[in-house]
Amino acid sequence: MTGPVGLPPTRFDYTAPAVAVAALGPVHLIGIGGAGMSGIARMLRDRGVRVTGSDSRDSAALQALAAEGISVQVGHDVTAVTAAHTVVVSSAIREDNPELTAARAAGLRVLHRSQALAALAADSRCRIAVAGANGKTTTSSMLAAVLTAAGWDPSYAVGGDPVQLPVNAHLGQGDTFVIEADESDGSFVGYRPHVALVTSVQPDHLDFYGTAAAVEAGYRAFVRTIEPGGLLVACVDDPGARRLADAAAAAGVRVVRYGTSDDADVRLTDLDPTGLGARASVHVDGTAYPLRLSVPGEHNLFNAAGVLAAAVSALPWDEPAPARRAPERVTQWLDLLWRFRGVRRRFERVGDAGGVTIVDDYAHNPAKVRAAVATGRGALPHGGRLVVVFQPHLYSRTRDFAAEFGAALAPADLVVVTDVYAAREDPIPGVTGALVADAVRAVRPQTEVKFVPGPADLVPTVIGAVRPGDLVITIGAGDITGVGPALLERLELPDQRGGRVADPTVEAI
């Protein structure tokens, strides 16, 4: 299948008009246990569609769907698609999957998950699609949580698990639909948003795009899908997003800029990202307002500025612009941003034991890792050490960005690198986590680095290295998330030197 101009070919025509939900018939989702797929299943069910699904293994997500009355099965069986008219898959589902093979042989409609989501969002009066290499999950979650807290009852589909929201996808009664638009496979060109919010444009997902130039071409294709009369909201502190904004403005698209730059329409000054939260001044129409967040990190100040920029520029969609930007309205949005409590696996505090604080973060590209490490450094108590346990994600990403990962991890006091989480990829000869460990040593020789390829050795290694006052961050998009709870459990046990690990005396964050 030919992709949009400048993009690699894909299995799906993401630019095709959205299928009407009423025309889908019974829908079967292959890989229904995934975060995005389970949310789509719930929304289709809520629209009256008969939904079934399968996944390769059992999970809490699968059990939750079953408890809600959605028919699910563990394992893939060709008979699962017999009653379906439409089959939905993600990019992770390979063409040789038996259910997908059977669906194609039977001539069933096969949609990518993004196309199913586009069908659900098609009749919303204001679609807001949030894209970007970094920050899109938190930004889209923040926007959904803020609109929900404001009583708007938006529809939303986000890739994370917002603390304040009961589910990651919801079919609301309001006229706004918030979409986390995934650029990894080019599928973000199918949503036709009224508002496109781009946090950053950086060379990621090169396994799909091939080159940095193709990545930027993908984002330009995304901008071209903005509905007439819509707008692009872009972080102009990011060079790639700035280039995108300049090109969009030259093409006649309305552009709203945010960031610390002098030309930002929503401008941040006096940034203070240290401690439990973060604060800054934010300027709208020449007036400075205090921005306070309950989540840490400079990156979250930018995420909040993006949400505010979208809100004062487009919400409500049918309201005159001056009313959206009235001081009392801006103040209301800022109060709602203060109430945002974050997204699970985005610098999420796992717990404290033995004087050690453990945090988990989903970061999996160099910029995200750099932000997580910087946030950890800002939250570190006096005298404590920053310990990072990193699991690279994807062989191709590790091969392409080992040096950048090394630079991002180097500010830590101790870095423990484990082997690559393969996800959807087959191994690449010579590509292991050792590439990242060596890169850390090359960038900053004084940083202590350990490469621990075996998962069974990972927790004992960290336990043997940490001491009271340390902040430990587990970082990665794979199963590294299970390491934090295991560390907590071990830290609460008698240590190998006899006696118990000391009680906590300092809370890091």
C-alpha positions, -999 to +999 in steps of 0.1 A: +000+000+000+014+034-009+017+058+020+011+096+021+036+117+001+071+112+015+062+083+037+071+046+035+045+022+022+022+006+047-003-023+049-032+001+054-045+032+037-046+055+067-058+084+045-090+067+035-122+082+048-133+069+081-158+040+081-191+048+097-194+029+130-228+017+120-213+000+089-187-020+109-209-048+119-196-073+145-159-065+152-131-088+163-099-073+177-067-092+174-044-083+203-073-069+223-053-069+255-031-040+244-036-006+260-049+010+228-069-019+216-087-025+249-098+011+249-111+009+214-130-023+223-147-005+251-157+024+230-170+002+202-190-017+228-204+016+241-215+025+206-236-007+204-211-027+184-208-065+191-172-069+201-150-100+205-112-102+208-082-124+213-047-121+226-016-143+227-016-144+265-038-138+295-034-104+313-052-082+338-065-061+308-080-092+292-096-103+325-111-068+329-126-068+295-141-102+302-156-090+335-172-062+315-190-086+293-167-085+262-160-120+248-123-126+248-100-156+243-064-165+250-046-177+219-053-172+182-078-194+165-091-190+129-127-197+142-125-165+162-132-144+131-161-165+118-189-142+131-170-109+125-176-084+096-146-063+106-113-072+121-091-047+139-053-051+143-024-031+156+010-028+138+023-054+162+001-081+146+021-098+118+005-108+085+010-145+093-012-143+123-037-171+118-068-150+126-056-122+103-049-147+075-083-162+079-100-127+078-082-117+046-090-150+030-127-145+039-127-110+024-135-094+058-129-057+063-095-054+080-087-021+098-057-008+116-065+002+152-061+039+143-088+035+116-112+021+141-104+050+164-109+075+135-143+059+129-153+065+166-141+101+165-154+110+130-186+128+142-170+148+170-173+185+167-137+191+179-110+165+174-077+172+191-049+149+181-017+151+202+015+139+185+052+141+191+083+120+199+082+131+235+054+140+258+024+131+238+010+105+263+013+129+293+000+159+272-030+140+259-037+126+293-034+160+309-058+174+284-083+146+289-081+149+327-085+187+326-115+186+304-131+159+325-125+178+357-141+208+340-173+188+335-169+186+297-172+148+296-148+145+266-142+114+246-105+104+248-081+076+238-046+079+253-018+054+254-011+057+292-030+052+324-039+087+338-041+086+376-073+107+377-092+088+350-109+054+355-098+042+320-075+052+293-103+054+267-138+068+272-167+076+250-181+108+264-212+129+258-193+161+251-183+173+217-145+171+222-124+140+213-088+139+226-066+114+206-031+104+213-018+102+177+009+076+173+035+086+147+055+053+150+038+037+120+025+067+101-010+060+113-015+095+127-025+109+093-060+093+096-077+114+123-084+147+104-081+168+136-095+203+142-065+209+165-031+192+160-009+195+190+028+186+183+052+184+213+083+176+194+096+163+161+127+141+165+143+112+147+126+082+163+110+050+149+136+048+122+127+011+119+096+024+100+108+058+086+144+050+077+157+086+080+152+117+100+140+135+069+112+109+065+102+115+101+097+152+094+079+144+061+055+123+082+047+152+105+041+175+075+017+149+062+000+149+096-004+187+095-019+185+060-048+165+075-059+193+098-095+202+090-102+236+072-104+263+098-083+242+123-049+250+138-015+236+147-003+240+183+035+235+184+063+236+209+088+260+192+116+252+217+119+219+198+138+226+165+118+200+146+085+213+158+096+248+150+104+238+114+070+222+112+052+253+126+071+276+101+062+253+072+026+251+083+023+289+087+038+294+052+011+270+038-017+291+054-024+269+084-032+288+116-003+282+141-002+287+178+033+285+193+042+276+229+075+274+248+102+297+262+110+314+229+102+351+225+078+344+196+057+319+216+020+328+219+019+310+252+053+317+268+070+302+298+094+321+320+110+316+354+109+278+352+115+259+385+112+222+380+128+210+413+111+192+441+078+175+443+062+195+416+071+223+391+063+259+386+068+287+362+052+319+349+031+316+318+023+346+296-009+348+275-016+380+256+010+398+275-003+389+310+018+367+333+000+340+353+014+316+379+017+280+366+019+254+393+020+216+388+017+187+411+039+166+389+077+171+387+100+179+358+107+207+334+092+187+306+058+187+323+059+225+323+061+224+286+033+197+284+011+220+305+019+250+283+008+230+253-025+221+269-031+257+279-022+269+244-048+245+229-074+254+254-072+292+250-069+289+212-097+264+205-119+255+234-149+256+232-146+252+195-176+274+187-168+302+212-153+336+201-115+338+206-116+367+231-138+347+255-114+318+254-085+340+264-103+360+291-082+362+323-108+344+343-109+315+318-071+313+317-071+311+355-096+283+355-075+262+331-044+268+353-063+257+384-073+225+366-037+219+355-026+221+392-050+193+400-035+169+374-019+140+392+001+124+363+002+092+343+012+058+356+047+048+345+056+085+339+080+092+368+056+072+389+066+067+425+066+029+432+074+032+469+101+036+496+120+009+516+153+008+534+158+046+529+156+041+491+129+057+469+120+038+437+104+055+407+093+039+374+093+056+340+083+045+305+110+065+287+123+047+257+140+072+234+170+094+243+151+126+249+126+109+272+154+092+291+172+126+294+140+142+309+135+113+334+172+115+345+170+153+348+137+150+368+153+125+391+184+147+397+160+176+406+141+154+431+172+139+447+176+145+485+208+161+498+235+135+499+216+109+479+227+092+447+207+088+415+206+052+404+191+044+370+182+009+359+177+010+321+162-015+297+167-006+260+136-011+239+139-025+203+171-037+187+169-011+159+165+018+183+194+006+205+216+002+173+207+037+160+208+057+193+233+039+216+255+070+219+225+093+226+212+069+253+247+070+268+247+108+269+212+108+284+220+083+312+255+097+320+244+123+346+233+095+370+257+084+397+251+047+389+237+032+357+226-004+355+219-015+319+201-048+311+196-064+277+173-052+250+135-057+252+127-070+217+090-062+216+080-067+179+116-071+165+139-100+159+174-098+173+201-079+153+236-095+156+259-076+178+232-053+193+228-057+230+225-035+260+263-035+263+263-008+235+245+016+258+267+007+289+298+014+268+284+047+256+278+058+292+314+051+300+326+069+270+306+101+278+313+102+315+339+079+329+332+088+365+297+074+363+296+039+377+281+015+350+271-021+352+258-042+323+236-071+336+222-091+306+205-117+327+171-107+342+176-131+371+207-111+381+192-076+378+175-072+411+203-088+432+228-065+414+208-033+422+202-045+458+239-050+463+246-015+451+220+008+466+222+025+500+199+047+521+192+081+506+194+068+470+167+075+444+163+045+419+146+050+386+137+020+365+134+032+329+121+015+297+090+005+278+094-033+284+090-055+314+115-034+334+084-021+352+083-053+373+118-045+388+106-017+411+082-038+431+108-066+433+133-042+446+109-029+473+102-065+484+139-073+487+147-040+505+122-049+532+140-082+539+170-088+561+201-079+541+229-102+534+251-086+559+228-095+588+200-074+603+175-053+584+181-025+559+177+008+577+142+024+580+136+053+556+148+086+569+144+108+539+117+109+512+132+118+478+101+130+462 
